[in-house]
Amino acid sequence: MDIVKFKTNLKCEGCISKVTPALNSINGVKDWAVDLKDTDRILTITGSAIAEKAVVQALLQNGYKAEKAG
């Protein structure tokens, strides 16, 4: 199982609701969560062979940004 983290600009539960369908549709994603208390709003995705570009694109299509966290 892989774990990938992204910095995002998601700000609230409404933002998370907006991106939920897109993130759930990405191949390989088993589970994900956003830490809204972290200043970088870290999106943590668990799964297998997760396409990082697909995650970034899913957020962009919904008006948000994501970049892989170090």
PDB file of N, CA, C and O in Angstrom:
ATOM      1  N   MET A   1       0.843  -1.179   0.000  1.00  0.00           N
ATOM      2  CA  MET A   1       0.000   0.000   0.000  1.00  0.00           C
ATOM      3  C   MET A   1       0.890   1.244   0.000  1.00  0.00           C
ATOM      4  O   MET A   1       1.797   1.368   0.822  1.00  0.00           O
ATOM      5  N   ASP A   2       0.624   2.146  -0.915  1.00  0.00           N
ATOM      6  CA  ASP A   2       1.379   3.394  -1.018  1.00  0.00           C
ATOM      7  C   ASP A   2       0.652   4.505  -0.267  1.00  0.00           C
ATOM      8  O   ASP A   2      -0.573   4.500  -0.152  1.00  0.00           O
ATOM      9  N   ILE A   3       1.439   5.460   0.243  1.00  0.00           N
ATOM     10  CA  ILE A   3       0.877   6.666   0.856  1.00  0.00           C
ATOM     11  C   ILE A   3       1.521   7.858   0.176  1.00  0.00           C
ATOM     12  O   ILE A   3       2.745   7.985   0.151  1.00  0.00           O
ATOM     13  N   VAL A   4       0.693   8.726  -0.373  1.00  0.00           N
ATOM     14  CA  VAL A   4       1.176   9.909  -1.073  1.00  0.00           C
ATOM     15  C   VAL A   4       0.534  11.125  -0.419  1.00  0.00           C
ATOM     16  O   VAL A   4      -0.655  11.113  -0.100  1.00  0.00           O
ATOM     17  N   LYS A   5       1.342  12.190  -0.220  1.00  0.00           N
ATOM     18  CA  LYS A   5       0.841  13.409   0.430  1.00  0.00           C
ATOM     19  C   LYS A   5       0.997  14.600  -0.507  1.00  0.00           C
ATOM     20  O   LYS A   5       1.978  14.720  -1.241  1.00  0.00           O
ATOM     21  N   PHE A   6      -0.004  15.476  -0.456  1.00  0.00           N
ATOM     22  CA  PHE A   6      -0.020  16.680  -1.280  1.00  0.00           C
ATOM     23  C   PHE A   6      -0.360  17.884  -0.423  1.00  0.00           C
ATOM     24  O   PHE A   6      -1.185  17.802   0.487  1.00  0.00           O
ATOM     25  N   LYS A   7       0.286  19.008  -0.725  1.00  0.00           N
ATOM     26  CA  LYS A   7      -0.109  20.293  -0.158  1.00  0.00           C
ATOM     27  C   LYS A   7      -1.259  20.793  -1.029  1.00  0.00           C
ATOM     28  O   LYS A   7      -1.193  20.711  -2.256  1.00  0.00           O
ATOM     29  N   THR A   8      -2.315  21.312  -0.396  1.00  0.00           N
ATOM     30  CA  THR A   8      -3.464  21.800  -1.158  1.00  0.00           C
ATOM     31  C   THR A   8      -3.893  23.176  -0.649  1.00  0.00           C
ATOM     32  O   THR A   8      -3.359  23.692   0.333  1.00  0.00           O
ATOM     33  N   ASN A   9      -4.863  23.747  -1.339  1.00  0.00           N
ATOM     34  CA  ASN A   9      -5.466  24.987  -0.859  1.00  0.00           C
ATOM     35  C   ASN A   9      -6.938  24.768  -0.506  1.00  0.00           C
ATOM     36  O   ASN A   9      -7.742  25.698  -0.560  1.00  0.00           O
ATOM     37  N   LEU A  10      -7.281  23.529  -0.143  1.00  0.00           N
ATOM     38  CA  LEU A  10      -8.624  23.230   0.352  1.00  0.00           C
ATOM     39  C   LEU A  10      -8.788  23.913   1.704  1.00  0.00           C
ATOM     40  O   LEU A  10      -7.884  23.853   2.537  1.00  0.00           O
ATOM     41  N   LYS A  11      -9.939  24.568   1.939  1.00  0.00           N
ATOM     42  CA  LYS A  11     -10.084  25.375   3.141  1.00  0.00           C
ATOM     43  C   LYS A  11     -11.138  24.881   4.121  1.00  0.00           C
ATOM     44  O   LYS A  11     -11.081  25.205   5.307  1.00  0.00           O
ATOM     45  N   CYS A  12     -12.108  24.093   3.633  1.00  0.00           N
ATOM     46  CA  CYS A  12     -13.220  23.734   4.509  1.00  0.00           C
ATOM     47  C   CYS A  12     -13.864  22.427   4.069  1.00  0.00           C
ATOM     48  O   CYS A  12     -13.477  21.833   3.063  1.00  0.00           O
ATOM     49  N   GLU A  13     -14.842  21.996   4.834  1.00  0.00           N
ATOM     50  CA  GLU A  13     -15.560  20.761   4.503  1.00  0.00           C
ATOM     51  C   GLU A  13     -16.293  20.885   3.160  1.00  0.00           C
ATOM     52  O   GLU A  13     -16.451  19.898   2.443  1.00  0.00           O
ATOM     53  N   GLY A  14     -16.732  22.091   2.830  1.00  0.00           N
ATOM     54  CA  GLY A  14     -17.385  22.311   1.536  1.00  0.00           C
ATOM     55  C   GLY A  14     -16.435  22.057   0.377  1.00  0.00           C
ATOM     56  O   GLY A  14     -16.819  21.478  -0.639  1.00  0.00           O
ATOM     57  N   CYS A  15     -15.194  22.495   0.535  1.00  0.00           N
ATOM     58  CA  CYS A  15     -14.168  22.255  -0.483  1.00  0.00           C
ATOM     59  C   CYS A  15     -13.942  20.753  -0.645  1.00  0.00           C
ATOM     60  O   CYS A  15     -13.844  20.241  -1.760  1.00  0.00           O
ATOM     61  N   ILE A  16     -13.862  20.067   0.476  1.00  0.00           N
ATOM     62  CA  ILE A  16     -13.635  18.623   0.449  1.00  0.00           C
ATOM     63  C   ILE A  16     -14.797  17.918  -0.246  1.00  0.00           C
ATOM     64  O   ILE A  16     -14.587  16.996  -1.035  1.00  0.00           O
ATOM     65  N   SER A  17     -16.013  18.349   0.045  1.00  0.00           N
ATOM     66  CA  SER A  17     -17.183  17.753  -0.607  1.00  0.00           C
ATOM     67  C   SER A  17     -17.134  17.941  -2.114  1.00  0.00           C
ATOM     68  O   SER A  17     -17.538  17.063  -2.877  1.00  0.00           O
ATOM     69  N   LYS A  18     -16.636  19.094  -2.531  1.00  0.00           N
ATOM     70  CA  LYS A  18     -16.566  19.396  -3.963  1.00  0.00           C
ATOM     71  C   LYS A  18     -15.594  18.471  -4.690  1.00  0.00           C
ATOM     72  O   LYS A  18     -15.859  18.075  -5.825  1.00  0.00           O
ATOM     73  N   VAL A  19     -14.477  18.121  -4.060  1.00  0.00           N
ATOM     74  CA  VAL A  19     -13.473  17.288  -4.735  1.00  0.00           C
ATOM     75  C   VAL A  19     -13.660  15.788  -4.490  1.00  0.00           C
ATOM     76  O   VAL A  19     -12.987  14.972  -5.120  1.00  0.00           O
ATOM     77  N   THR A  20     -14.566  15.420  -3.583  1.00  0.00           N
ATOM     78  CA  THR A  20     -14.760  14.009  -3.238  1.00  0.00           C
ATOM     79  C   THR A  20     -15.029  13.110  -4.448  1.00  0.00           C
ATOM     80  O   THR A  20     -14.352  12.092  -4.592  1.00  0.00           O
ATOM     81  N   PRO A  21     -15.983  13.437  -5.323  1.00  0.00           N
ATOM     82  CA  PRO A  21     -16.230  12.539  -6.460  1.00  0.00           C
ATOM     83  C   PRO A  21     -14.988  12.351  -7.349  1.00  0.00           C
ATOM     84  O   PRO A  21     -14.711  11.245  -7.814  1.00  0.00           O
ATOM     85  N   ALA A  22     -14.259  13.424  -7.573  1.00  0.00           N
ATOM     86  CA  ALA A  22     -13.067  13.341  -8.426  1.00  0.00           C
ATOM     87  C   ALA A  22     -11.982  12.479  -7.796  1.00  0.00           C
ATOM     88  O   ALA A  22     -11.372  11.655  -8.477  1.00  0.00           O
ATOM     89  N   LEU A  23     -11.734  12.662  -6.497  1.00  0.00           N
ATOM     90  CA  LEU A  23     -10.699  11.862  -5.835  1.00  0.00           C
ATOM     91  C   LEU A  23     -11.111  10.398  -5.729  1.00  0.00           C
ATOM     92  O   LEU A  23     -10.274   9.507  -5.875  1.00  0.00           O
ATOM     93  N   ASN A  24     -12.382  10.144  -5.480  1.00  0.00           N
ATOM     94  CA  ASN A  24     -12.862   8.767  -5.375  1.00  0.00           C
ATOM     95  C   ASN A  24     -12.800   8.023  -6.701  1.00  0.00           C
ATOM     96  O   ASN A  24     -12.773   6.793  -6.721  1.00  0.00           O
ATOM     97  N   SER A  25     -12.777   8.758  -7.808  1.00  0.00           N
ATOM     98  CA  SER A  25     -12.780   8.108  -9.129  1.00  0.00           C
ATOM     99  C   SER A  25     -11.377   7.788  -9.649  1.00  0.00           C
ATOM    100  O   SER A  25     -11.243   7.156 -10.697  1.00  0.00           O
ATOM    101  N   ILE A  26     -10.338   8.210  -8.941  1.00  0.00           N
ATOM    102  CA  ILE A  26      -8.966   7.962  -9.404  1.00  0.00           C
ATOM    103  C   ILE A  26      -8.582   6.505  -9.155  1.00  0.00           C
ATOM    104  O   ILE A  26      -8.733   5.994  -8.045  1.00  0.00           O
ATOM    105  N   ASN A  27      -8.083   5.844 -10.201  1.00  0.00           N
ATOM    106  CA  ASN A  27      -7.659   4.450 -10.088  1.00  0.00           C
ATOM    107  C   ASN A  27      -6.581   4.295  -9.030  1.00  0.00           C
ATOM    108  O   ASN A  27      -5.637   5.082  -8.966  1.00  0.00           O
ATOM    109  N   GLY A  28      -6.731   3.280  -8.210  1.00  0.00           N
ATOM    110  CA  GLY A  28      -5.728   2.968  -7.206  1.00  0.00           C
ATOM    111  C   GLY A  28      -5.961   3.614  -5.851  1.00  0.00           C
ATOM    112  O   GLY A  28      -5.357   3.202  -4.861  1.00  0.00           O
ATOM    113  N   VAL A  29      -6.827   4.622  -5.790  1.00  0.00           N
ATOM    114  CA  VAL A  29      -7.087   5.305  -4.517  1.00  0.00           C
ATOM    115  C   VAL A  29      -8.013   4.438  -3.662  1.00  0.00           C
ATOM    116  O   VAL A  29      -9.136   4.127  -4.057  1.00  0.00           O
ATOM    117  N   LYS A  30      -7.524   4.062  -2.499  1.00  0.00           N
ATOM    118  CA  LYS A  30      -8.340   3.265  -1.573  1.00  0.00           C
ATOM    119  C   LYS A  30      -8.996   4.165  -0.526  1.00  0.00           C
ATOM    120  O   LYS A  30     -10.171   3.998  -0.198  1.00  0.00           O
ATOM    121  N   ASP A  31      -8.215   5.129  -0.003  1.00  0.00           N
ATOM    122  CA  ASP A  31      -8.717   6.010   1.045  1.00  0.00           C
ATOM    123  C   ASP A  31      -7.963   7.335   0.952  1.00  0.00           C
ATOM    124  O   ASP A  31      -6.834   7.377   0.461  1.00  0.00           O
ATOM    125  N   TRP A  32      -8.583   8.409   1.420  1.00  0.00           N
ATOM    126  CA  TRP A  32      -7.913   9.705   1.437  1.00  0.00           C
ATOM    127  C   TRP A  32      -8.534  10.575   2.529  1.00  0.00           C
ATOM    128  O   TRP A  32      -9.666  10.359   2.961  1.00  0.00           O
ATOM    129  N   ALA A  33      -7.752  11.564   2.957  1.00  0.00           N
ATOM    130  CA  ALA A  33      -8.212  12.505   3.980  1.00  0.00           C
ATOM    131  C   ALA A  33      -7.433  13.803   3.841  1.00  0.00           C
ATOM    132  O   ALA A  33      -6.298  13.810   3.365  1.00  0.00           O
ATOM    133  N   VAL A  34      -8.053  14.903   4.262  1.00  0.00           N
ATOM    134  CA  VAL A  34      -7.407  16.210   4.245  1.00  0.00           C
ATOM    135  C   VAL A  34      -7.314  16.711   5.682  1.00  0.00           C
ATOM    136  O   VAL A  34      -8.296  16.696   6.423  1.00  0.00           O
ATOM    137  N   ASP A  35      -6.114  17.156   6.063  1.00  0.00           N
ATOM    138  CA  ASP A  35      -5.907  17.726   7.388  1.00  0.00           C
ATOM    139  C   ASP A  35      -6.098  19.239   7.290  1.00  0.00           C
ATOM    140  O   ASP A  35      -5.164  19.962   6.942  1.00  0.00           O
ATOM    141  N   LEU A  36      -7.300  19.715   7.596  1.00  0.00           N
ATOM    142  CA  LEU A  36      -7.597  21.145   7.487  1.00  0.00           C
ATOM    143  C   LEU A  36      -6.920  21.966   8.574  1.00  0.00           C
ATOM    144  O   LEU A  36      -6.832  23.188   8.456  1.00  0.00           O
ATOM    145  N   LYS A  37      -6.442  21.324   9.621  1.00  0.00           N
ATOM    146  CA  LYS A  37      -5.756  22.043  10.695  1.00  0.00           C
ATOM    147  C   LYS A  37      -4.301  22.329  10.360  1.00  0.00           C
ATOM    148  O   LYS A  37      -3.698  23.230  10.944  1.00  0.00           O
ATOM    149  N   ASP A  38      -3.731  21.577   9.431  1.00  0.00           N
ATOM    150  CA  ASP A  38      -2.354  21.798   8.980  1.00  0.00           C
ATOM    151  C   ASP A  38      -2.336  23.036   8.081  1.00  0.00           C
ATOM    152  O   ASP A  38      -3.234  23.208   7.256  1.00  0.00           O
ATOM    153  N   THR A  39      -1.343  23.886   8.227  1.00  0.00           N
ATOM    154  CA  THR A  39      -1.273  25.107   7.407  1.00  0.00           C
ATOM    155  C   THR A  39      -1.130  24.793   5.918  1.00  0.00           C
ATOM    156  O   THR A  39      -1.492  25.615   5.076  1.00  0.00           O
ATOM    157  N   ASP A  40      -0.603  23.609   5.587  1.00  0.00           N
ATOM    158  CA  ASP A  40      -0.464  23.200   4.185  1.00  0.00           C
ATOM    159  C   ASP A  40      -1.658  22.397   3.693  1.00  0.00           C
ATOM    160  O   ASP A  40      -1.661  21.931   2.554  1.00  0.00           O
ATOM    161  N   ARG A  41      -2.685  22.228   4.546  1.00  0.00           N
ATOM    162  CA  ARG A  41      -3.904  21.494   4.170  1.00  0.00           C
ATOM    163  C   ARG A  41      -3.530  20.177   3.471  1.00  0.00           C
ATOM    164  O   ARG A  41      -3.892  19.952   2.316  1.00  0.00           O
ATOM    165  N   ILE A  42      -2.809  19.324   4.181  1.00  0.00           N
ATOM    166  CA  ILE A  42      -2.247  18.107   3.603  1.00  0.00           C
ATOM    167  C   ILE A  42      -3.333  17.091   3.245  1.00  0.00           C
ATOM    168  O   ILE A  42      -4.154  16.698   4.074  1.00  0.00           O
ATOM    169  N   LEU A  43      -3.301  16.685   1.978  1.00  0.00           N
ATOM    170  CA  LEU A  43      -4.144  15.611   1.462  1.00  0.00           C
ATOM    171  C   LEU A  43      -3.305  14.344   1.486  1.00  0.00           C
ATOM    172  O   LEU A  43      -2.270  14.274   0.824  1.00  0.00           O
ATOM    173  N   THR A  44      -3.739  13.348   2.239  1.00  0.00           N
ATOM    174  CA  THR A  44      -3.037  12.074   2.330  1.00  0.00           C
ATOM    175  C   THR A  44      -3.874  11.018   1.621  1.00  0.00           C
ATOM    176  O   THR A  44      -5.039  10.800   1.951  1.00  0.00           O
ATOM    177  N   ILE A  45      -3.256  10.367   0.638  1.00  0.00           N
ATOM    178  CA  ILE A  45      -3.953   9.341  -0.141  1.00  0.00           C
ATOM    179  C   ILE A  45      -3.263   8.009   0.076  1.00  0.00           C
ATOM    180  O   ILE A  45      -2.038   7.908   0.007  1.00  0.00           O
ATOM    181  N   THR A  46      -4.067   6.987   0.341  1.00  0.00           N
ATOM    182  CA  THR A  46      -3.579   5.625   0.496  1.00  0.00           C
ATOM    183  C   THR A  46      -4.129   4.794  -0.651  1.00  0.00           C
ATOM    184  O   THR A  46      -5.307   4.899  -0.995  1.00  0.00           O
ATOM    185  N   GLY A  47      -3.264   3.961  -1.248  1.00  0.00           N
ATOM    186  CA  GLY A  47      -3.724   3.116  -2.341  1.00  0.00           C
ATOM    187  C   GLY A  47      -2.572   2.415  -3.016  1.00  0.00           C
ATOM    188  O   GLY A  47      -1.490   2.267  -2.447  1.00  0.00           O
ATOM    189  N   SER A  48      -2.820   1.984  -4.244  1.00  0.00           N
ATOM    190  CA  SER A  48      -1.809   1.267  -5.022  1.00  0.00           C
ATOM    191  C   SER A  48      -1.617   1.949  -6.369  1.00  0.00           C
ATOM    192  O   SER A  48      -2.585   2.256  -7.064  1.00  0.00           O
ATOM    193  N   ALA A  49      -0.372   2.180  -6.725  1.00  0.00           N
ATOM    194  CA  ALA A  49      -0.021   2.770  -8.019  1.00  0.00           C
ATOM    195  C   ALA A  49      -0.836   4.034  -8.302  1.00  0.00           C
ATOM    196  O   ALA A  49      -1.477   4.155  -9.347  1.00  0.00           O
ATOM    197  N   ILE A  50      -0.800   4.959  -7.364  1.00  0.00           N
ATOM    198  CA  ILE A  50      -1.564   6.197  -7.480  1.00  0.00           C
ATOM    199  C   ILE A  50      -0.884   7.125  -8.482  1.00  0.00           C
ATOM    200  O   ILE A  50       0.305   7.416  -8.356  1.00  0.00           O
ATOM    201  N   ALA A  51      -1.635   7.585  -9.469  1.00  0.00           N
ATOM    202  CA  ALA A  51      -1.115   8.501 -10.474  1.00  0.00           C
ATOM    203  C   ALA A  51      -1.157   9.915  -9.898  1.00  0.00           C
ATOM    204  O   ALA A  51      -2.225  10.514  -9.779  1.00  0.00           O
ATOM    205  N   GLU A  52       0.012  10.439  -9.544  1.00  0.00           N
ATOM    206  CA  GLU A  52       0.072  11.766  -8.924  1.00  0.00           C
ATOM    207  C   GLU A  52      -0.503  12.840  -9.827  1.00  0.00           C
ATOM    208  O   GLU A  52      -1.162  13.762  -9.346  1.00  0.00           O
ATOM    209  N   LYS A  53      -0.268  12.737 -11.122  1.00  0.00           N
ATOM    210  CA  LYS A  53      -0.811  13.725 -12.061  1.00  0.00           C
ATOM    211  C   LYS A  53      -2.331  13.710 -12.048  1.00  0.00           C
ATOM    212  O   LYS A  53      -2.963  14.754 -12.208  1.00  0.00           O
ATOM    213  N   ALA A  54      -2.925  12.536 -11.860  1.00  0.00           N
ATOM    214  CA  ALA A  54      -4.385  12.427 -11.820  1.00  0.00           C
ATOM    215  C   ALA A  54      -4.939  13.150 -10.596  1.00  0.00           C
ATOM    216  O   ALA A  54      -6.004  13.763 -10.669  1.00  0.00           O
ATOM    217  N   VAL A  55      -4.232  13.084  -9.480  1.00  0.00           N
ATOM    218  CA  VAL A  55      -4.666  13.771  -8.262  1.00  0.00           C
ATOM    219  C   VAL A  55      -4.612  15.281  -8.474  1.00  0.00           C
ATOM    220  O   VAL A  55      -5.569  15.991  -8.167  1.00  0.00           O
ATOM    221  N   VAL A  56      -3.491  15.766  -8.997  1.00  0.00           N
ATOM    222  CA  VAL A  56      -3.335  17.201  -9.251  1.00  0.00           C
ATOM    223  C   VAL A  56      -4.414  17.667 -10.223  1.00  0.00           C
ATOM    224  O   VAL A  56      -5.024  18.716 -10.012  1.00  0.00           O
ATOM    225  N   GLN A  57      -4.652  16.907 -11.274  1.00  0.00           N
ATOM    226  CA  GLN A  57      -5.646  17.266 -12.281  1.00  0.00           C
ATOM    227  C   GLN A  57      -7.059  17.268 -11.689  1.00  0.00           C
ATOM    228  O   GLN A  57      -7.863  18.146 -12.007  1.00  0.00           O
ATOM    229  N   ALA A  58      -7.361  16.300 -10.841  1.00  0.00           N
ATOM    230  CA  ALA A  58      -8.693  16.219 -10.221  1.00  0.00           C
ATOM    231  C   ALA A  58      -8.977  17.472  -9.401  1.00  0.00           C
ATOM    232  O   ALA A  58     -10.084  18.009  -9.448  1.00  0.00           O
ATOM    233  N   LEU A  59      -7.985  17.937  -8.654  1.00  0.00           N
ATOM    234  CA  LEU A  59      -8.183  19.149  -7.870  1.00  0.00           C
ATOM    235  C   LEU A  59      -8.267  20.378  -8.765  1.00  0.00           C
ATOM    236  O   LEU A  59      -9.111  21.247  -8.545  1.00  0.00           O
ATOM    237  N   LEU A  60      -7.402  20.458  -9.771  1.00  0.00           N
ATOM    238  CA  LEU A  60      -7.429  21.603 -10.691  1.00  0.00           C
ATOM    239  C   LEU A  60      -8.786  21.745 -11.379  1.00  0.00           C
ATOM    240  O   LEU A  60      -9.299  22.855 -11.524  1.00  0.00           O
ATOM    241  N   GLN A  61      -9.356  20.638 -11.796  1.00  0.00           N
ATOM    242  CA  GLN A  61     -10.653  20.669 -12.488  1.00  0.00           C
ATOM    243  C   GLN A  61     -11.761  21.186 -11.578  1.00  0.00           C
ATOM    244  O   GLN A  61     -12.807  21.624 -12.057  1.00  0.00           O
ATOM    245  N   ASN A  62     -11.535  21.137 -10.275  1.00  0.00           N
ATOM    246  CA  ASN A  62     -12.531  21.617  -9.328  1.00  0.00           C
ATOM    247  C   ASN A  62     -12.146  22.956  -8.704  1.00  0.00           C
ATOM    248  O   ASN A  62     -12.779  23.405  -7.749  1.00  0.00           O
ATOM    249  N   GLY A  63     -11.105  23.592  -9.246  1.00  0.00           N
ATOM    250  CA  GLY A  63     -10.732  24.931  -8.803  1.00  0.00           C
ATOM    251  C   GLY A  63      -9.732  24.991  -7.651  1.00  0.00           C
ATOM    252  O   GLY A  63      -9.602  26.029  -7.001  1.00  0.00           O
ATOM    253  N   TYR A  64      -9.026  23.897  -7.390  1.00  0.00           N
ATOM    254  CA  TYR A  64      -8.072  23.859  -6.278  1.00  0.00           C
ATOM    255  C   TYR A  64      -6.689  23.460  -6.775  1.00  0.00           C
ATOM    256  O   TYR A  64      -6.532  22.961  -7.888  1.00  0.00           O
ATOM    257  N   LYS A  65      -5.706  23.688  -5.938  1.00  0.00           N
ATOM    258  CA  LYS A  65      -4.313  23.369  -6.284  1.00  0.00           C
ATOM    259  C   LYS A  65      -3.801  22.235  -5.403  1.00  0.00           C
ATOM    260  O   LYS A  65      -4.242  22.058  -4.267  1.00  0.00           O
ATOM    261  N   ALA A  66      -2.860  21.473  -5.956  1.00  0.00           N
ATOM    262  CA  ALA A  66      -2.203  20.410  -5.198  1.00  0.00           C
ATOM    263  C   ALA A  66      -0.784  20.267  -5.718  1.00  0.00           C
ATOM    264  O   ALA A  66      -0.541  20.312  -6.924  1.00  0.00           O
ATOM    265  N   GLU A  67       0.141  20.096  -4.800  1.00  0.00           N
ATOM    266  CA  GLU A  67       1.517  19.797  -5.180  1.00  0.00           C
ATOM    267  C   GLU A  67       2.047  18.766  -4.193  1.00  0.00           C
ATOM    268  O   GLU A  67       1.721  18.796  -3.007  1.00  0.00           O
ATOM    269  N   LYS A  68       2.861  17.865  -4.695  1.00  0.00           N
ATOM    270  CA  LYS A  68       3.350  16.789  -3.852  1.00  0.00           C
ATOM    271  C   LYS A  68       4.120  17.370  -2.669  1.00  0.00           C
ATOM    272  O   LYS A  68       4.977  18.238  -2.831  1.00  0.00           O
ATOM    273  N   ALA A  69       3.797  16.875  -1.488  1.00  0.00           N
ATOM    274  CA  ALA A  69       4.478  17.310  -0.262  1.00  0.00           C
ATOM    275  C   ALA A  69       5.754  16.514  -0.105  1.00  0.00           C
ATOM    276  O   ALA A  69       5.797  15.318  -0.396  1.00  0.00           O
ATOM    277  N   GLY A  70       6.803  17.193   0.361  1.00  0.00           N
ATOM    278  CA  GLY A  70       8.113  16.558   0.535  1.00  0.00           C
ATOM    279  C   GLY A  70       8.087  15.593   1.624  1.00  0.00           C
ATOM    280  O   GLY A  70       9.104  14.962   1.915  1.00  0.00           O
TER     281      GLY A  70
END
